[in-house]
């Protein structure tokens, strides 16, 4: 597998089949930049889930 941002995102979204998941896992074992990308993508996604929004902003968004 060559470096593919799209495949990394699909891996994190759990939308790859088993062969695709294994391909990504084998790739990130040898590719430090993709391993770092997986870390930063997942960290940024998790942080955005817990972003503080004032009550007024949450209510007006409905």
Rosetta blueprint (number, residue, H / E / L):
1 X L
2 X L
3 X L
4 X L
5 X H
6 X H
7 X H
8 X H
9 X H
10 X H
11 X H
12 X H
13 X L
14 X L
15 X L
16 X L
17 X L
18 X H
19 X H
20 X H
21 X H
22 X H
23 X H
24 X H
25 X H
26 X H
27 X H
28 X H
29 X H
30 X H
31 X L
32 X H
33 X H
34 X H
35 X H
36 X H
37 X H
38 X H
39 X H
40 X H
41 X H
42 X H
43 X H
44 X H
45 X H
46 X H
47 X H
48 X H
49 X H
50 X L
51 X L
52 X L
53 X L
54 X L
55 X H
56 X H
57 X H
58 X H
59 X H
60 X H
61 X L
62 X L
